[in-house]
Amino acid sequence: MSNPTADWERVGDRFYRKIKLYDAVFDQDLELENYMIAGAPCAGAIALYRDEDKLHTYRGSQASKSGIDIYSCAGKLIRRINLGDWDKGSIRGVGWSEDEKLLVVTEDGVVRCYYDLQGDFTQFSLGNGAEEHGVKACRFWSTGFVARLSNNHLVAVSHYIEPRPKLLAIPPNDTVHSWTVIPPAHTLSRSVEVLLAIGQTIYVVDSSEAEDRVLPNGPFKYVSVSPNGLYVTLYTEDGKVWVITSDFQNKIGEYESKAKTIPKDVQWCGNDSVLLAWEDEVHMIGPNGALLKYYYDGWVHLLADIDGVRIMTNDVCEFLQKVPSVAEDIFKLGSTSPASVLLDAVDQLDKKSPKADENIQLIRPNLPDAVAACVQAAGQEYSTHWQKQLLKAASFGKSVLDLYSSDDFVDMCEKLRVLNAVRDYRIGLPLSFEQYERLTAEKLIQRLINRREYLLAIRLSDYLRLPTNRIYVHWASQKVRNSTADEDTICETIVNKLANKRGISFEYIARAAYDEGRNHLATQLLNHESRAGKQVPLLLSMSEDELALEKAIASGDTDLVFFVLLHLKKTLPLSSFFRLLTNRPLATALVESSARDQDQSLLKDLYYQDDRRLDGANLLFSEALAQTAPQTKADKLKLASKLIADNTKDPTASLYHKSFQEAQALIRLQTSLDFDLHGSEKIYTGLSLNATLHRLILTAHSKRAIKAASDFRVPDKTLAWIRLRALVAKRDWAELEEIATKNKRSSIGWEPYFNEILGAGNTKLAGGVFVAKCTGLTVRERSDMWVKCGMITKAGEELLKARDAEALEDLRARASGGGVGEIDRMIAQLRPKR
């Protein structure tokens, strides 16, 4: 193997290397000079589309005028996106996001975001005058882009997930010679800044202002920002290259290219050098004006990345980058670093030379650092030979050490196996170690999935101990979309393949089938989804209403059932909705409980549909009770009565019918009473029967009360209670005394009279009339009644008649004043004489 330094070139005090990644990238007939190229970050896919400002030879096998071809870095065609049906004007910008989403911006401000490499997309519009004035050009960064309109207005989109186009500050409406953006991550304001070369100067535009930096020596034909956002390169009309800080405060360097033609592209190579590209020539300008030139046989395109530049021609794909410092320390000529000595020791060991041990002893104090450096340098090499040599050196060095953690060594071996696998020309992902670290293994797996490299994705996931379920789901979804077999065969193939796999979402696969118009296949696949919460929404969107309801009920989740019912009620005619509820008691109960509080009209329809006359009548009765207008209340009661009268199946129907009839009669009575006794004032309307009788007696209409009680067959005891309380409430003591005088018996007994009257404060009437009538009580109970009335003497006389000395003794303790002497006299009468 050739020495790693064979492709190194010195630029000033730094070394750069140009690594050949792939040969014969594009077809020789492809005229790259007539196409625009956009490369995804981290060695991602390449979008190739026609430059509409140039004429080119028509060839049917090449990208058409209305299409975009997506290639890997090795020249493998991944996808051809046909834009023939997209009549939205010319393409004004094509770029990539950090997660390899393709962004296409047209002249009228419509943006398509292709979220995978298979042609699926979402779409939004820039607005802000883009359709009126037209998009002139676009500049992209990892999470957003800025579109420049023909009137120089700038529209920024900061996120692709929820795009919210925002108009930036208005710059001068003069000719823009060149422009670029500084991503939000590299600005102090944390919002995008746009650099516009207008006239002889540079304007910095953000969301609030457009500031003139007052630079001399313009106009500037190219403006380019370094990957870390700290430096800006300016290419002047007379061929000078300026490098200044991004705050425009300090000039870092100046170089005069002496070129007679303006380069077609200017890009940064890392953060230390700048590339100028002409048709078949690339110049690298390093620190202090150092220059390096590369020549090619065909047209050159530059694709800048975070740590270097991909150089694309028809013949080759190369990666130009600064030599990593750890590799430079090991491989540069004459290096005596511990890691370089350790690598030489391994070479001596292969030759079985004793010098290997001498080298080890020479660097023994620095051996841990040498091992770590070899491990790190292995990650920076693209050649598997030198990867092995460096790891072998690290292994040899750590075997000599008494204590050494092999975690970094094992981790590097794991990462190199992954990198070597994806760098293969059949995959075409020539990631550098730094790019892989930034991309992460999970996103790399996603890139393989988008390229349909399922086998490699599964093997790498297993090797890296990552979940594989999303790989299988994506495979199944593509199978559904692209397979020409019958639906039963497709379902069987997918189910057999995924039967023993954990975490598989059949709902996602079924949705892909539904999107392709394969409803039967989608339903079949959903039967294998174990989570009802995933099945039901898709079934509803497929109009499989009955099946969705069955799945929700079978899950036992009432919230899910209720969700389905709400959806069905909104989308189905009422008759169809009720038909689905038939023989489904859980669903019916949920509808009933919800409608009772929110939609009684729906509840009435439900009762009518199910022929539940009794429930319907009760509902009408409840509505009648809530009414204030007598006629409306009577009408509802009449409907309830009619509804229940037709129900011959329920044995309790006659009882309900009678109750509704009586309620109607009560309304008629109250209406009549209000009209006869109070004119238009509603005194009795809305009262219960008992309250009506009470108010009649209270207002001295006892005869009407007695007649109403008779008409409604009010029990005697109930009427007696109503009359008693009404008379007590109106303090009609004479009427109460007359009742006691004329009647020997009371249907409710005389104790209630005593208690009610005593409670009203009339102790004289309570004690003088009603205690004596309570003949069914014991002596002591009547004595207590006298005491409650404050008549201690009467209580004592009651006990004396019964000759209850013990009770008299107790009564004496409760007596006061002259009552004590009376009780003592009574007690003395009961004591035996001596």
C-alpha positions in Angstrom: 0.0 0.0 0.0 1.1 3.5 -0.8 2.0 5.8 2.1 -1.0 7.9 3.4 1.1 11.0 2.7 1.1 10.3 -1.1 -2.1 12.4 -1.6 -1.1 15.1 0.8 -0.3 18.7 -0.4 1.1 21.5 1.7 -0.8 24.7 1.8 1.1 27.2 3.9 1.8 25.5 7.2 -1.0 23.0 6.8 -1.4 19.8 4.9 -4.5 18.9 2.8 -5.4 15.6 1.3 -7.6 14.8 -1.7 -9.1 11.3 -1.3 -10.6 9.6 -4.3 -13.9 8.2 -3.2 -15.4 6.7 -6.4 -14.5 6.4 -10.1 -16.8 6.8 -13.1 -19.5 8.6 -11.2 -21.8 9.9 -14.0 -22.4 8.9 -17.5 -19.9 10.5 -19.9 -22.8 11.8 -22.0 -24.1 13.7 -19.0 -23.3 17.4 -19.6 -22.6 18.5 -16.0 -22.1 22.1 -17.1 -25.8 22.3 -18.0 -27.0 21.1 -14.6 -27.2 22.4 -11.1 -26.1 20.2 -8.2 -27.1 20.3 -4.5 -25.6 17.9 -2.0 -27.0 16.8 1.3 -24.8 17.4 4.3 -22.6 14.6 5.8 -21.9 12.9 2.4 -25.6 12.6 1.6 -27.4 12.2 -1.6 -26.9 14.5 -4.6 -29.8 16.3 -6.4 -29.2 16.9 -10.1 -31.5 19.2 -12.0 -31.3 21.1 -15.3 -30.0 24.7 -15.4 -32.9 26.3 -17.3 -30.7 29.2 -18.3 -28.6 26.9 -20.5 -29.2 24.8 -23.6 -28.4 21.2 -23.5 -28.5 18.1 -25.8 -31.7 16.1 -25.3 -31.2 12.5 -24.3 -34.1 10.5 -23.0 -32.0 8.6 -20.4 -31.0 11.8 -18.6 -32.8 14.1 -16.3 -35.7 15.8 -18.0 -36.5 19.4 -17.9 -39.3 18.8 -15.4 -37.5 16.4 -13.2 -34.8 16.0 -10.5 -32.5 13.0 -10.3 -31.2 11.9 -6.9 -27.8 10.1 -6.9 -25.5 8.7 -4.4 -22.0 10.0 -4.3 -21.0 6.9 -6.2 -23.3 7.8 -9.1 -26.0 5.3 -8.3 -29.4 6.6 -9.3 -31.6 6.5 -6.2 -34.8 8.2 -7.4 -36.0 10.2 -10.3 -38.6 12.8 -9.2 -40.9 13.8 -12.0 -42.2 17.3 -11.7 -44.2 17.2 -15.0 -47.5 17.5 -13.1 -46.3 20.4 -11.0 -47.2 23.5 -13.0 -45.8 26.1 -10.6 -43.1 27.8 -12.6 -39.4 27.3 -12.9 -37.3 25.8 -10.1 -35.5 28.6 -8.2 -33.9 26.6 -5.5 -33.0 23.0 -4.5 -31.5 22.2 -1.2 -31.2 19.7 1.6 -31.9 19.6 5.3 -29.6 18.0 7.8 -31.9 14.9 7.9 -31.7 14.5 4.1 -35.0 16.1 3.2 -35.1 17.5 -0.3 -36.5 21.1 -0.6 -37.6 22.3 -4.0 -38.7 26.0 -4.3 -40.4 27.3 -7.5 -40.7 30.7 -8.9 -44.2 31.4 -7.5 -43.1 30.6 -3.9 -44.4 27.0 -3.6 -42.1 24.8 -1.6 -42.1 21.0 -1.6 -40.4 19.1 1.1 -39.6 15.5 0.1 -39.3 13.8 3.5 -37.8 10.6 2.1 -36.0 9.7 -1.2 -39.0 7.9 -2.6 -41.0 10.9 -3.8 -43.4 11.5 -0.8 -43.7 15.1 0.0 -45.5 17.9 1.9 -46.1 21.3 0.4 -46.5 24.9 1.6 -46.3 28.4 0.2 -44.0 31.2 1.1 -46.6 34.0 0.9 -45.3 37.5 1.7 -45.5 38.6 -1.9 -43.6 35.6 -3.4 -46.4 34.7 -5.8 -46.7 38.3 -7.0 -43.1 39.2 -7.4 -41.6 35.7 -7.9 -38.7 34.0 -6.3 -35.3 34.8 -7.7 -32.9 32.5 -5.7 -32.6 30.6 -2.5 -29.9 29.8 0.0 -30.2 26.8 2.4 -28.8 25.8 5.7 -29.3 22.6 7.8 -32.8 23.5 9.2 -34.1 26.2 6.9 -33.6 28.5 3.9 -34.0 32.1 2.7 -35.7 33.0 -0.5 -34.9 36.2 -2.3 -37.7 37.7 -4.3 -37.3 39.8 -7.5 -37.9 43.0 -5.5 -35.0 42.0 -3.1 -37.4 41.1 -0.3 -36.2 38.2 1.8 -38.5 35.4 3.2 -37.0 33.1 5.8 -38.2 29.6 6.8 -36.4 28.5 10.0 -38.0 25.0 10.4 -39.3 22.5 8.0 -41.5 20.6 10.4 -43.9 23.6 11.0 -42.8 26.1 8.4 -43.7 29.7 9.2 -42.3 31.9 6.4 -41.2 35.3 7.8 -40.4 38.5 6.0 -37.0 39.9 7.0 -36.1 43.6 7.0 -36.3 45.3 3.6 -32.9 45.9 1.9 -32.3 48.4 -0.9 -33.9 47.4 -4.2 -30.7 47.5 -6.2 -28.8 44.9 -8.2 -27.6 42.0 -6.0 -24.3 40.7 -7.2 -24.1 37.8 -4.8 -25.5 36.8 -1.5 -25.4 34.1 1.2 -26.7 33.4 4.7 -25.3 32.9 8.2 -27.3 30.2 10.0 -29.0 31.1 13.3 -26.6 28.8 15.2 -23.7 31.2 14.3 -25.2 34.6 14.9 -25.5 36.5 18.2 -29.2 37.1 17.7 -29.8 33.4 17.1 -31.8 34.3 14.0 -30.7 34.0 10.4 -28.6 36.8 8.9 -28.4 37.5 5.1 -25.3 39.0 3.5 -26.2 40.9 0.3 -23.5 42.3 -2.1 -25.3 45.4 -3.3 -23.4 48.1 -5.2 -19.9 48.6 -3.7 -20.7 47.3 -0.3 -22.3 44.5 1.8 -25.6 44.7 3.6 -26.3 42.5 6.6 -30.1 41.8 6.9 -31.9 40.2 9.8 -35.5 40.3 11.0 -35.2 43.9 12.3 -32.8 45.9 10.1 -30.7 46.0 6.9 -27.3 47.4 7.9 -24.8 48.7 5.4 -21.3 47.5 6.4 -19.6 50.3 4.2 -17.0 48.1 2.6 -14.8 49.4 -0.2 -13.6 47.7 -3.3 -16.9 46.2 -4.4 -18.8 45.0 -6.2 -18.4 41.5 -4.7 -19.1 38.7 -7.1 -19.1 35.9 -4.5 -19.9 35.9 -0.8 -19.3 32.7 1.2 -19.4 31.9 4.9 -17.2 29.4 6.7 -18.9 26.3 8.3 -18.3 27.7 11.8 -19.8 31.1 10.8 -16.7 33.0 12.0 -15.3 34.0 8.6 -16.5 35.4 5.3 -14.9 35.2 1.9 -15.5 38.0 -0.6 -14.5 37.7 -4.3 -14.1 41.1 -6.0 -14.7 42.0 -9.6 -11.0 42.5 -10.2 -10.1 39.0 -9.0 -9.2 39.6 -5.4 -10.2 37.3 -2.6 -10.8 38.8 0.8 -11.1 36.8 4.0 -12.7 38.8 6.9 -14.4 38.0 10.2 -18.2 37.6 10.0 -18.7 40.8 12.1 -16.7 42.7 9.4 -14.3 44.1 12.0 -11.1 42.4 11.0 -9.5 41.5 7.7 -7.7 38.1 7.9 -6.1 38.0 4.5 -6.1 39.0 0.9 -5.2 37.1 -2.2 -5.1 38.2 -5.9 -6.1 35.3 -8.2 -5.0 37.2 -11.4 -7.7 35.2 -13.1 -9.2 36.8 -16.2 -12.6 35.1 -15.7 -14.7 35.0 -12.6 -14.9 31.6 -11.0 -18.2 29.7 -11.2 -18.2 28.8 -7.5 -16.5 29.8 -4.3 -16.6 27.5 -1.3 -14.9 27.0 2.1 -12.9 23.8 2.7 -13.4 23.4 6.4 -12.6 26.6 8.3 -9.1 27.1 7.1 -9.1 27.5 3.3 -11.2 28.6 0.4 -11.7 26.9 -3.0 -12.2 28.7 -6.2 -13.7 26.6 -9.0 -13.7 27.3 -12.8 -14.9 24.8 -15.4 -12.1 22.3 -15.0 -9.8 23.9 -12.5 -9.9 24.3 -8.7 -7.7 26.7 -6.7 -7.2 26.3 -3.0 -6.2 29.4 -1.0 -4.8 28.7 2.4 -3.6 30.9 5.2 -1.3 33.8 4.3 -2.2 33.5 0.6 -0.8 30.0 0.0 -2.1 28.5 -3.2 -2.7 25.0 -4.5 -4.2 24.1 -7.9 -6.0 21.0 -9.1 -6.9 20.3 -12.7 -9.6 18.0 -14.1 -10.7 16.6 -17.5 -14.3 17.7 -17.1 -16.7 20.1 -15.5 -16.3 20.5 -11.8 -18.9 21.0 -9.1 -18.1 21.7 -5.5 -20.2 20.4 -2.6 -19.2 21.9 0.7 -19.5 19.8 3.9 -18.7 20.4 7.6 -15.1 19.2 7.4 -14.2 19.5 3.7 -15.5 19.6 0.1 -16.7 16.9 -2.2 -15.5 17.5 -5.8 -17.8 16.0 -8.4 -17.0 15.4 -12.1 -18.2 12.8 -14.6 -15.2 10.7 -13.8 -14.6 11.0 -10.1 -15.9 11.9 -6.7 -13.2 13.2 -4.4 -13.1 14.5 -0.9 -10.7 17.4 -0.2 -10.0 18.2 3.5 -7.4 19.3 5.9 -5.3 16.5 7.2 -6.4 15.7 10.8 -3.8 16.7 13.2 -3.5 13.3 14.8 -2.9 11.8 11.3 -0.3 14.5 10.5 1.6 13.7 13.7 1.9 10.1 12.9 2.5 10.0 9.1 4.3 13.2 8.3 7.9 12.8 7.1 10.4 12.6 9.9 7.8 12.4 12.7 9.1 11.2 16.1 5.8 11.4 17.9 5.1 8.4 20.3 2.2 7.3 18.0 4.5 7.3 14.9 7.1 5.3 16.8 4.4 2.8 18.0 3.3 2.4 14.4 6.9 1.7 13.3 7.2 -0.8 16.2 4.3 -2.8 14.7 6.1 -2.8 11.3 9.3 -4.1 13.0 7.2 -6.7 14.9 5.9 -8.0 11.6 9.5 -8.3 10.4 10.4 -10.1 13.7 13.0 -7.4 14.5 14.1 -6.7 18.1 13.8 -3.1 17.2 10.1 -3.4 18.0 10.8 -3.8 21.7 13.4 -0.9 21.6 10.7 1.4 20.1 8.3 0.4 22.8 10.8 1.0 25.6 11.6 4.4 24.0 8.1 5.6 24.2 7.1 3.7 27.4 6.3 6.9 29.4 4.0 8.2 26.6 2.6 4.8 25.5 -1.0 5.5 26.7 -1.1 8.7 24.6 0.4 6.8 21.7 -2.3 4.1 21.8 -5.0 6.7 22.0 -3.5 8.6 19.1 -3.4 5.5 16.9 -7.0 4.7 17.7 -8.1 8.2 16.8 -6.0 8.2 13.6 -7.6 4.9 12.5 -10.9 6.6 12.5 -9.6 9.4 10.1 -8.4 7.0 7.5 -10.4 5.8 4.5 -8.0 3.0 3.6 -8.8 -0.2 5.3 -5.1 -1.2 5.2 -4.1 1.8 7.3 -7.1 1.4 9.6 -5.9 -2.1 10.4 -2.3 -1.0 10.8 -3.1 1.7 13.2 -5.5 -0.5 15.2 -2.8 -3.2 15.2 -0.4 -0.7 16.6 -2.9 0.4 19.3 -3.5 -3.3 20.2 0.2 -3.9 20.4 0.7 -0.9 22.6 -2.1 -1.6 25.0 -0.9 -5.2 25.4 2.2 -3.8 26.9 0.4 -1.6 29.4 -0.6 -3.0 32.8 -3.8 -1.0 33.1 -5.7 0.2 30.0 -9.4 0.5 29.3 -10.2 -0.9 25.9 -13.5 0.9 25.5 -12.2 3.5 23.1 -10.5 0.8 21.0 -13.6 -1.4 20.8 -15.8 1.6 20.1 -13.5 2.7 17.2 -13.5 -0.8 15.7 -17.3 -0.8 15.8 -17.5 2.6 14.1 -15.0 1.7 11.4 -16.9 -1.5 10.5 -20.0 0.7 10.1 -18.2 3.4 8.0 -16.5 0.8 5.8 -19.9 -0.8 5.1 -21.6 2.4 4.0 -18.6 3.7 2.0 -19.0 0.8 -0.4 -19.8 2.0 -3.9 -23.1 0.1 -3.9 -24.2 2.2 -1.0 -22.4 5.5 -1.8 -22.2 7.1 1.7 -18.5 8.1 2.0 -18.8 9.5 5.5 -15.8 10.9 7.3 -15.4 10.1 11.0 -16.4 13.6 12.0 -19.5 13.5 9.8 -20.5 10.1 11.3 -20.1 11.5 14.8 -22.3 14.4 13.9 -24.9 12.4 12.0 -25.2 9.6 14.7 -25.9 5.9 14.0 -29.7 6.3 14.2 -29.8 8.9 11.4 -27.4 6.8 9.3 -29.8 3.8 9.6 -32.6 6.1 8.5 -30.6 7.1 5.4 -30.2 3.5 4.5 -33.9 2.9 5.0 -34.7 5.8 2.7 -32.4 4.2 0.1 -34.2 0.8 0.6 -31.0 -0.8 1.7 -32.9 -2.9 4.2 -30.6 -5.8 4.6 -27.6 -3.6 5.5 -29.8 -1.4 7.8 -30.9 -4.5 9.7 -27.4 -5.9 10.0 -26.0 -2.6 11.2 -28.8 -2.2 13.6 -28.2 -5.6 15.1 -24.5 -4.9 15.3 -25.1 -1.5 17.0 -27.9 -2.9 19.2 -30.5 -0.6 17.8 -34.2 -1.4 17.3 -35.1 -2.8 13.9 -38.8 -2.4 13.9 -38.9 0.8 11.9 -36.8 -0.9 9.1 -39.4 -3.7 8.8 -42.3 -1.3 8.9 -40.7 0.8 6.1 -40.0 -2.4 4.1 -43.6 -3.5 4.5 -44.9 -0.1 3.5 -42.9 -0.1 0.3 -44.0 -3.6 -0.4 -47.6 -2.4 -0.1 -47.0 0.5 -2.4 -45.0 -1.2 -5.1 -45.9 -4.9 -5.2 -48.1 -6.0 -8.1 -49.2 -9.2 -6.4 -52.8 -9.7 -5.2 -53.7 -8.2 -1.8 -54.1 -11.5 0.1 -50.6 -12.6 -1.0 -49.1 -9.3 0.0 -50.7 -9.5 3.4 -49.6 -13.1 3.9 -46.0 -12.2 3.0 -45.9 -9.2 5.3 -47.5 -11.0 8.2 -45.2 -14.1 7.9 -42.2 -11.9 7.7 -43.1 -9.7 10.7 -44.8 -12.4 12.8 -42.0 -12.8 15.4 -40.8 -9.2 15.4 -41.5 -7.0 18.4 -42.7 -3.4 18.3 -44.1 -3.6 14.7 -46.9 -1.0 14.0 -49.2 -2.7 11.5 -51.3 0.5 11.7 -48.5 2.4 9.8 -48.4 -0.3 7.1 -52.1 -0.4 6.8 -52.2 3.4 6.4 -49.7 3.1 3.5 -52.1 0.5 2.0 -55.0 2.8 2.4 -53.1 5.7 0.9 -52.6 3.5 -2.2 -56.3 2.8 -2.4 -56.0 -0.8 -1.1 -58.7 -0.7 1.5 -59.2 -4.5 1.7 -55.5 -5.0 2.3 -55.5 -2.2 4.9 -58.3 -3.9 6.8 -56.5 -7.2 6.7 -53.3 -5.7 8.1 -55.2 -3.8 10.8 -56.5 -7.2 12.1 -52.9 -7.9 13.2 -52.5 -4.6 15.1 -52.7 -5.4 18.8 -53.5 -1.8 19.9 -57.1 -0.8 19.4 -56.1 2.9 19.8 -54.1 2.5 16.6 -56.7 0.5 14.7 -59.8 2.6 15.3 -58.7 6.0 13.8 -57.6 4.5 10.6 -60.7 2.4 10.3 -62.8 5.5 10.7 -60.9 7.3 8.0 -61.5 4.3 5.8 -65.3 4.6 6.5 -65.2 1.1 8.2 -67.6 2.5 10.8 -69.1 -0.8 12.1 -65.7 -2.5 12.4 -64.2 0.5 14.1 -67.0 0.5 16.7 -66.6 -3.3 17.2 -62.8 -2.9 17.8 -63.4 -0.1 20.2 -66.0 -2.0 22.2 -63.8 -5.1 22.3 -60.9 -3.1 23.7 -63.0 -2.2 26.8 -61.8 1.4 26.6 -64.8 3.6 27.1 -62.9 6.7 26.1 -62.1 5.1 22.7 -65.7 3.9 22.3 -66.9 7.5 23.0 -64.4 8.9 20.5 -65.8 6.6 17.8 -69.4 7.5 18.7 -68.7 11.2 18.5 -67.1 10.7 15.1 -70.0 8.6 13.8 -72.6 11.0 15.0 -70.9 13.8 13.0 -70.5 11.9 9.8 -73.5 9.5 9.6 -77.2 10.2 9.1 -79.1 9.7 12.4 -80.9 6.6 11.2 -77.5 4.9 10.3 -76.0 6.0 13.5 -78.8 4.4 15.6 -78.6 1.3 13.5 -75.0 0.9 14.5 -76.0 1.0 18.2 -78.4 -1.9 17.8 -77.4 -4.9 20.0 -74.4 -2.9 21.4 -75.5 -2.1 25.0 -72.2 -0.4 25.9 -72.3 2.0 23.0 -76.0 2.7 23.6 -75.4 3.4 27.3 -72.6 5.9 26.5 -74.8 7.7 24.0 -77.6 7.8 26.5 -75.5 9.1 29.3 -74.0 11.8 27.2 -77.2 12.9 25.5 -79.0 13.1 28.8 -76.8 16.1 29.8 -76.0 17.6 26.4 -78.5 16.6 23.7 -82.0 15.6 24.8 -83.3 15.7 21.3 -80.8 12.9 20.4 -82.0 11.0 23.5 -85.6 11.2 22.4 -84.7 10.0 18.9 -82.8 7.1 20.5 -85.7 6.1 22.6 -88.0 6.3 19.6 -85.7 4.3 17.5 -85.4 1.6 20.2 -89.2 1.7 20.9 -88.5 2.5 24.5 -91.8 4.3 25.1 -91.5 4.4 28.9 -88.1 6.0 28.8 -89.3 8.5 26.2 -92.4 9.3 28.3 -90.2 9.9 31.3 -88.0 12.2 29.3 -91.0 14.2 28.2 -92.2 14.3 31.8 -88.8 15.7 32.9 -89.0 18.3 30.2 -92.5 19.2 31.3 -91.3 19.7 34.9 -88.6 22.1 33.7 -91.2 24.3 31.8 -92.6 27.5 33.2 -95.4 28.1 30.7 -98.5 26.0 31.8 -99.6 25.3 28.2 -96.2 24.1 27.2 -96.0 21.9 30.3 -99.5 20.5 29.6 -98.6 19.8 25.9 -95.5 17.8 26.9 -97.5 15.9 29.5 -100.1 15.1 26.9 -97.4 13.8 24.6 -96.0 11.7 27.4 -99.4 10.3 28.2 -100.1 9.5 24.6 -96.8 7.8 24.2 -97.2 5.6 27.3 -100.9 4.8 26.4 -99.7 2.9 23.3 -97.3 0.8 25.3 -99.3 -2.4 26.0 -96.2 -4.6 26.8 -95.1 -2.9 30.0 -97.3 -3.8 33.1 -96.4 -0.5 34.7 -97.6 1.5 31.8 -101.1 2.1 33.2 -99.6 3.5 36.4 -97.4 5.9 34.5 -100.4 6.8 32.3 -102.5 7.6 35.4 -99.7 9.8 36.8 -99.4 11.8 33.6 -103.1 12.3 33.5 -103.2 13.5 37.1 -100.3 15.9 36.3 -102.3 17.4 33.5 -105.3 17.7 35.8 -103.1 19.5 38.3 -102.0 22.0 35.7 -105.6 22.7 34.7 -106.5 23.1 38.4 -103.7 25.5 39.1 -104.4 27.5 35.9 -108.1 27.8 37.0 -107.1 28.8 40.6 -104.7 31.5 39.3 -107.4 32.9 37.0 -110.2 32.8 39.6 -108.3 34.0 42.7 -105.4 36.1 41.4 -106.2 37.2 37.9 -103.1 37.0 35.6 -100.6 36.5 38.5 -99.2 33.0 38.7 -99.4 32.0 42.3 -100.2 28.3 42.0 -98.6 27.4 38.7 -95.6 25.2 39.2 -96.5 24.0 42.7 -96.9 20.4 43.7 -100.3 19.1 44.7 -99.5 19.2 48.4 -98.1 22.7 48.0 -101.2 23.7 46.2 -103.5 22.4 49.0 -101.3 24.1 51.6 -101.5 27.5 49.8 -105.3 27.2 49.5 -105.8 26.5 53.2 -103.3 29.2 54.0 -105.3 31.7 52.0 -108.6 30.7 53.6 -109.9 28.6 50.7 -110.3 25.5 52.6 -113.4 24.3 50.7 -111.5 24.5 47.4 -108.6 22.6 49.1 -111.0 19.8 50.3 -112.6 19.5 46.9 -109.2 19.3 45.2 -108.1 16.7 47.7 -111.2 14.7 46.9 -110.7 15.0 43.1 -107.1 13.8 43.4 -107.9 11.2 46.0 -105.5 12.6 48.5 -105.3 10.3 51.6 -106.9 11.6 54.8 -103.7 11.5 56.7 -101.9 13.5 54.0 -104.7 16.1 54.0 -104.7 16.3 57.8 -101.0 17.0 57.8 -101.3 19.7 55.1 -104.2 21.3 57.0 -102.4 21.2 60.3 -99.3 22.9 59.0 -101.2 25.5 57.0 -103.3 26.5 60.0 -100.2 26.7 62.3 -98.4 28.7 59.6 -101.3 31.2 59.5 -101.7 31.1 63.3 -105.4 30.2 63.1 -105.6 29.0 66.7 -109.3 29.2 66.8 -109.7 26.8 63.9 -107.3 24.4 65.6 -109.1 24.5 68.9 -112.4 24.0 67.0 -110.9 20.9 65.3 -110.0 19.5 68.7 -113.4 20.3 70.2 -115.5 18.8 67.4 -113.4 15.7 66.8 -112.7 12.9 69.2 -110.2 11.3 66.8 -107.6 12.4 64.4 -106.4 10.4 61.4 -102.8 11.4 62.3 -103.3 11.4 66.1 -103.2 14.4 68.4 -99.5 14.3 69.2 -98.6 16.1 65.8 -101.1 18.9 66.7 -99.4 19.3 70.1 -95.8 19.3 68.6 -96.7 21.7 65.7 -98.5 24.1 68.0 -95.9 24.0 70.6 -93.2 24.6 68.0 -95.1 27.7 66.9 -94.9 29.0 70.5 -98.6 28.6 71.7 -98.0 26.6 74.9 -101.4 27.5 76.3 -103.3 25.9 73.4 -100.9 23.0 73.2 -101.1 22.2 76.9 -104.6 23.2 77.7 -106.3 21.4 74.8 -104.2 18.8 73.2 -102.3 17.1 76.1 -105.6 15.8 77.5 -106.6 14.4 74.0 -103.4 12.3 73.8 -105.0 9.4 75.6 -102.9 6.8 74.0 -99.7 8.0 75.8 -98.3 6.9 79.2 -98.6 9.0 82.3 -94.9 10.0 82.2 -95.2 10.9 78.4 -98.1 13.2 79.1 -96.2 14.6 82.2 -93.3 15.5 79.8 -95.8 17.2 77.5 -97.0 19.4 80.4 -93.4 20.1 81.3 -92.6 21.2 77.7 -95.5 23.7 78.1 -94.0 25.0 81.3 -96.9 23.7 83.5 -95.0 21.9 86.3 -98.0 21.7 88.5 -100.1 20.0 85.9 -97.3 17.6 85.3 -97.2 16.8 89.0 -101.0 16.3 89.2 -100.7 13.8 86.3 -98.1 11.9 88.2 -100.0 12.1 91.5 -103.0 10.5 89.9 -100.8 7.7 88.9 -99.1 7.7 92.3 -95.7 7.7 90.7 -93.5 9.0 93.6 -90.2 8.3 91.7 -91.2 10.5 88.8 -92.4 13.2 91.2 -88.9 13.2 92.8 -87.4 13.7 89.4 -89.9 16.4 88.6 -89.0 18.3 91.8 -85.4 18.6 90.7 -86.7 20.4 87.5 -89.1 22.7 89.4 -88.4 26.2 90.6 -90.2 28.9 92.6 -93.6 28.1 94.0 -93.7 24.9 91.9 -91.3 23.3 94.4 -93.7 23.5 97.3 -96.5 22.1 95.2 -94.5 19.1 94.2 -93.3 18.6 97.8 -97.0 18.6 98.9 -97.8 16.0 96.3 -94.9 13.9 97.4 -96.0 14.1 101.0 -99.4 12.8 100.0 -97.9 9.7 98.6 -95.7 9.0 101.7 -97.2 6.6 104.3 -98.5 8.2 107.5 -96.8 7.4 110.8 
